[in-house]
């Protein structure tokens, strides 16, 4: 059976541009991370490591401890050093050096200043309310892979060559931080270093709009499966440089609401054999400034990746385009954190 994954990034990307979604999540071509996204990753890594250190301290306190991070390697600390600005500064420098070396972007002093400023805001807000070192850590960067056990989430169809394909939808992703508030309540914290915008519409994300945010609803559903012993969940999304934290409480009805949204989106994608361009003439800034697939040509041609796939769809149709244009080695279950 084939598992088809939906992530919060792919859910939102479909609204942003159906063609970008198709090239990324169906054909498997990855776009380069933008510079701002890379700076966000640097800050995220600092917060993750602080949370992992705090978790280590909670579980087995000793005079001298360490964690092994997948990107930064061995990080030594003591209960006293963990709380110092010097430790945070060294951690940030290590993260910055790791993610900027051998990178396609050029970095300046303003970039490390941005990362330091964002980290300081995240840790000092409201006397350290969201500082991982002052929290009871349940998990730092937990990944989830959850099958959707609903009749509509199963599919079966025949390919043009007569083969039968069966599969089921699952959700997959990575959560920044999960902390315990009380015996029956956990809080999920998601750090954002970018603008508080819905990039598909350009609208600001208000508290009311966040109540319907697919990422928060997806996370709420995921943690209900990952941590079933907790009866209540608080979802906090922290826009570090654009508005601060927004905390929302969801319940079982919101899990059902998410499944309804997911079913609708899944069926939309299933029916879509010809993805729509976000800009018919590709004149939008989304194409000219932001889209990797418009700014880069398809290998061996003098037209953009977007144009090549679009023309291939018009000439040969959906199935042959998938056969001919899928990236070598790609499978629909591919995943790379943060999703």
C-alpha positions as CSV (number, residue, x, y, z in Angstrom):
1,X,0.0,0.0,0.0
2,X,1.2,3.5,-0.9
3,X,1.1,6.1,1.9
4,X,0.3,9.6,0.7
5,X,1.4,12.3,3.1
6,X,-0.1,15.7,3.8
7,X,2.0,18.2,5.7
8,X,1.0,21.7,6.9
9,X,3.5,23.1,4.4
10,X,1.9,21.2,1.5
11,X,-1.7,22.1,2.6
12,X,-0.8,25.8,2.6
13,X,1.3,25.5,-0.6
14,X,-1.8,24.3,-2.5
15,X,-3.5,27.6,-1.7
16,X,-0.4,29.6,-2.6
17,X,0.1,28.0,-6.1
18,X,-1.3,24.7,-7.3
19,X,1.5,24.4,-9.9
20,X,4.2,24.9,-7.3
21,X,2.5,22.3,-5.2
22,X,2.4,19.8,-8.1
23,X,6.1,20.3,-8.9
24,X,7.2,20.1,-5.3
25,X,5.0,17.4,-3.8
26,X,3.9,15.3,-6.8
27,X,7.0,15.5,-8.9
28,X,9.5,15.8,-6.1
29,X,11.6,18.8,-7.2
30,X,12.8,20.8,-4.2
31,X,13.3,24.5,-4.2
32,X,16.3,26.1,-2.5
33,X,15.5,27.6,1.0
34,X,15.4,31.4,0.9
35,X,17.8,33.4,3.0
36,X,15.1,34.5,5.4
37,X,14.0,30.9,5.9
38,X,17.6,29.9,6.5
39,X,17.9,32.6,9.2
40,X,14.8,31.2,10.8
41,X,16.3,27.7,10.8
42,X,19.3,29.1,12.7
43,X,17.1,30.6,15.4
44,X,14.9,27.4,15.6
45,X,18.0,25.3,16.1
46,X,19.0,27.4,19.1
47,X,15.6,27.0,20.7
48,X,15.6,23.3,20.0
49,X,19.0,22.8,21.6
50,X,18.0,24.8,24.7
51,X,14.8,22.6,25.0
52,X,16.9,19.4,24.5
53,X,19.3,20.5,27.2
54,X,16.4,21.3,29.6
55,X,14.9,17.9,28.9
56,X,18.2,16.2,29.6
57,X,18.4,18.2,32.9
58,X,14.9,17.2,33.9
59,X,15.4,13.5,33.2
60,X,18.8,12.9,34.7
61,X,20.4,15.9,36.4
62,X,24.2,15.8,36.8
63,X,27.0,18.3,37.4
64,X,28.1,18.0,33.8
65,X,25.9,16.9,30.9
66,X,25.7,16.9,27.2
67,X,23.3,16.4,24.3
68,X,24.0,15.1,20.8
69,X,22.4,17.3,18.2
70,X,21.9,16.0,14.6
71,X,23.3,19.2,13.1
72,X,25.5,20.8,15.8
73,X,27.0,17.6,17.3
74,X,27.9,17.3,21.0
75,X,26.9,20.2,23.2
76,X,28.3,20.2,26.7
77,X,26.6,22.2,29.5
78,X,26.1,22.3,33.3
79,X,22.9,23.4,35.1
80,X,24.5,26.7,35.8
81,X,26.0,27.4,32.3
82,X,22.7,26.5,30.6
83,X,21.1,29.6,32.1
84,X,23.8,32.1,31.0
85,X,23.8,34.4,28.0
86,X,27.2,33.2,27.2
87,X,25.9,29.7,26.6
88,X,23.1,31.0,24.3
89,X,25.6,33.1,22.4
90,X,27.9,30.2,21.8
91,X,25.0,28.1,20.7
92,X,23.8,30.7,18.3
93,X,27.3,31.1,16.8
94,X,27.6,27.4,16.4
95,X,24.2,27.2,14.7
96,X,24.9,30.2,12.5
97,X,28.3,28.8,11.3
98,X,26.7,25.4,10.6
99,X,23.8,26.7,8.4
100,X,25.7,29.4,6.6
101,X,28.8,27.4,5.5
102,X,28.6,26.1,2.0
103,X,25.3,27.9,1.5
104,X,24.2,29.6,-1.8
105,X,23.3,32.8,0.0
106,X,25.7,35.6,1.0
107,X,25.6,36.6,4.7
108,X,26.6,39.8,6.4
109,X,26.9,41.2,9.9
110,X,23.2,42.2,9.7
111,X,22.2,38.6,9.4
112,X,23.9,37.4,12.6
113,X,22.5,40.5,14.3
114,X,19.0,39.5,13.1
115,X,19.4,36.0,14.6
116,X,20.7,37.3,17.9
117,X,17.9,39.8,18.1
118,X,15.2,37.2,17.3
119,X,16.7,34.7,19.8
120,X,16.8,37.4,22.6
121,X,13.1,38.4,21.9
122,X,12.0,34.7,22.1
123,X,13.8,34.1,25.3
124,X,13.1,37.3,27.1
125,X,9.4,37.9,26.2
126,X,7.3,38.5,29.3
127,X,10.1,37.6,31.7
128,X,11.0,34.4,29.9
129,X,7.5,33.0,29.5
130,X,8.5,31.1,26.4
131,X,12.1,30.3,27.3
132,X,12.5,26.5,27.0
133,X,14.8,26.5,30.0
134,X,11.9,27.7,32.2
135,X,9.5,25.0,30.9
136,X,8.7,21.4,31.7
137,X,9.7,19.9,28.4
138,X,7.7,17.0,27.0
139,X,9.5,16.8,23.6
140,X,11.7,19.0,21.5
141,X,11.2,18.8,17.7
142,X,9.0,15.6,17.9
143,X,8.1,14.2,14.4
144,X,4.8,12.5,13.7
145,X,3.6,10.1,11.1
146,X,-0.1,9.4,11.5
147,X,-2.5,7.4,9.3
148,X,-5.9,9.0,8.8
149,X,-8.3,6.2,9.7
150,X,-11.3,7.4,7.8
151,X,-13.0,5.8,4.8
152,X,-12.4,8.8,2.5
153,X,-8.7,8.6,3.3
154,X,-8.3,5.3,1.4
155,X,-8.0,5.3,-2.4
156,X,-7.8,2.8,-5.2
157,X,-7.4,3.4,-8.9
158,X,-6.0,2.0,-12.1
159,X,-3.1,3.5,-14.0
160,X,-3.0,3.8,-17.8
161,X,-0.9,0.6,-18.0
162,X,-3.6,-1.3,-16.1
163,X,-1.9,-1.5,-12.7
164,X,-4.0,-1.1,-9.6
165,X,-2.7,1.4,-7.1
166,X,-4.0,1.4,-3.5
167,X,-3.1,3.8,-0.8
168,X,-4.0,5.8,2.3
169,X,-3.6,9.3,3.4
170,X,-1.4,10.2,6.4
171,X,-0.2,13.4,8.0
172,X,3.4,14.0,8.7
173,X,5.4,16.8,10.2
174,X,7.6,18.2,13.0
175,X,6.5,20.2,16.0
176,X,8.9,22.8,17.4
177,X,8.3,22.3,21.1
178,X,5.8,20.5,23.4
179,X,5.7,21.4,27.1
180,X,3.6,20.4,30.1
181,X,1.5,23.1,31.7
182,X,-0.3,20.8,34.2
183,X,-1.1,17.2,34.8
184,X,-3.7,17.2,32.0
185,X,-2.6,20.1,29.8
186,X,0.2,20.5,27.3
187,X,1.3,23.5,25.3
188,X,2.7,23.4,21.8
189,X,5.0,26.2,20.8
190,X,5.8,27.1,17.2
191,X,8.4,29.7,16.5
192,X,8.0,32.0,13.5
193,X,10.7,34.5,12.5
194,X,8.9,35.8,9.4
195,X,5.9,38.1,8.9
196,X,2.5,37.3,10.3
197,X,0.9,36.8,6.9
198,X,-1.1,34.3,5.0
199,X,1.2,34.2,1.9
200,X,-1.5,32.8,-0.3
201,X,-3.8,35.8,0.2
202,X,-1.4,38.5,1.6
203,X,-3.7,39.0,4.6
204,X,-2.4,39.5,8.1
205,X,-3.0,36.5,10.4
206,X,-5.3,37.8,13.2
207,X,-6.3,35.8,16.2
208,X,-9.6,35.0,14.5
209,X,-7.9,33.7,11.4
210,X,-5.5,31.7,13.4
211,X,-8.5,29.7,14.9
212,X,-8.9,28.3,11.3
213,X,-5.1,28.0,10.6
214,X,-4.5,24.6,9.0
215,X,-1.1,24.2,10.6
216,X,-2.4,24.7,14.1
217,X,-5.4,22.5,13.5
218,X,-3.1,19.8,12.1
219,X,-0.8,20.0,15.1
220,X,-3.7,19.9,17.4
221,X,-4.9,16.7,15.8
222,X,-1.4,15.2,15.8
223,X,-0.8,15.8,19.5
224,X,-4.1,14.3,20.3
225,X,-2.7,11.0,18.9
226,X,0.9,11.5,20.2
227,X,-0.1,12.4,23.7
228,X,-3.5,11.0,24.4
229,X,-3.1,11.2,28.2
230,X,-3.4,14.9,28.1
231,X,-7.0,16.1,27.9
232,X,-6.3,19.8,27.0
233,X,-3.9,21.4,24.5
234,X,-2.8,25.0,24.1
235,X,-1.4,25.9,20.7
236,X,1.0,28.9,20.9
237,X,2.4,30.4,17.7
238,X,5.1,33.0,18.4
239,X,5.7,35.5,15.7
240,X,9.0,36.7,17.1
241,X,9.5,39.8,15.0
242,X,5.8,40.5,14.1
243,X,3.3,40.5,16.9
244,X,4.6,38.1,19.6
245,X,2.7,35.0,20.8
246,X,-0.8,34.0,20.0
247,X,-2.2,31.2,22.2
248,X,-5.3,29.3,21.3
249,X,-7.2,26.4,22.9
250,X,-8.7,23.7,20.8
251,X,-10.9,20.7,21.8
252,X,-12.3,17.5,20.2
253,X,-14.7,19.5,17.9
254,X,-11.6,21.1,16.4
255,X,-10.1,17.7,15.7
256,X,-13.3,16.8,13.8
257,X,-13.2,20.2,12.0
258,X,-9.6,19.5,10.9
259,X,-10.6,16.1,9.5
260,X,-13.4,17.9,7.5
261,X,-10.9,20.4,6.1
262,X,-8.4,17.7,5.3
263,X,-11.0,15.6,3.5
264,X,-12.0,18.6,1.4
265,X,-8.4,19.4,0.5
266,X,-7.5,15.7,-0.2
267,X,-10.5,15.4,-2.6
268,X,-9.6,18.7,-4.3
269,X,-6.1,17.4,-5.1
270,X,-7.4,14.0,-6.2
271,X,-9.6,15.7,-8.8
272,X,-7.0,18.1,-10.0
273,X,-5.3,16.8,-13.2
274,X,-4.3,20.3,-14.4
275,X,-2.9,22.5,-11.6
276,X,-3.7,26.2,-11.9
277,X,-0.9,28.9,-12.0
278,X,-1.0,31.5,-9.3
279,X,-0.4,34.1,-12.0
280,X,-1.6,33.3,-15.6
281,X,1.2,35.3,-17.2
282,X,3.7,34.6,-14.4
283,X,4.0,38.4,-13.8
284,X,3.2,38.2,-10.1
285,X,6.0,38.8,-7.6
286,X,5.3,35.3,-6.3
287,X,6.7,34.1,-9.7
288,X,9.4,36.6,-10.5
289,X,10.8,37.1,-7.0
290,X,9.9,34.1,-4.9
291,X,9.4,31.0,-7.0
292,X,12.4,28.7,-7.5
293,X,10.6,26.9,-10.4
294,X,10.1,30.1,-12.4
295,X,13.6,31.5,-11.7
296,X,15.3,28.3,-12.8
297,X,15.2,26.5,-16.1
298,X,14.3,22.9,-16.6
299,X,17.5,21.0,-17.2
300,X,18.5,21.0,-20.9
301,X,16.0,23.6,-21.9
302,X,15.8,27.4,-22.1
303,X,12.4,27.7,-20.4
304,X,11.6,27.7,-16.7
305,X,10.7,24.6,-14.8
306,X,7.2,25.9,-14.3
307,X,6.7,26.5,-18.0
308,X,8.2,23.1,-18.9
309,X,5.8,21.2,-16.7
310,X,2.8,23.3,-17.7
311,X,3.5,22.7,-21.4
312,X,4.0,19.0,-20.7
313,X,0.7,18.8,-19.0
314,X,-1.1,20.5,-21.9
315,X,0.5,18.3,-24.5
316,X,0.7,14.9,-22.8
317,X,-1.7,15.0,-19.8
318,X,-1.3,14.3,-16.1
319,X,-0.2,10.7,-16.0
320,X,2.6,11.0,-18.6
321,X,3.8,14.2,-17.0
322,X,4.1,12.4,-13.7
323,X,6.0,9.5,-15.4
324,X,8.3,11.8,-17.4
325,X,8.9,14.7,-15.0
326,X,9.2,13.1,-11.6
327,X,12.7,13.6,-10.1
328,X,14.8,10.5,-10.1
329,X,14.6,8.6,-6.8
330,X,11.7,10.6,-5.5
331,X,8.8,8.8,-3.7
332,X,5.6,10.3,-2.4
333,X,6.6,9.4,1.2
334,X,9.7,11.6,1.2
335,X,10.0,13.8,4.2
336,X,12.6,16.3,5.5
337,X,12.1,18.3,8.7
338,X,10.6,20.7,9.3
339,X,8.2,19.4,6.6
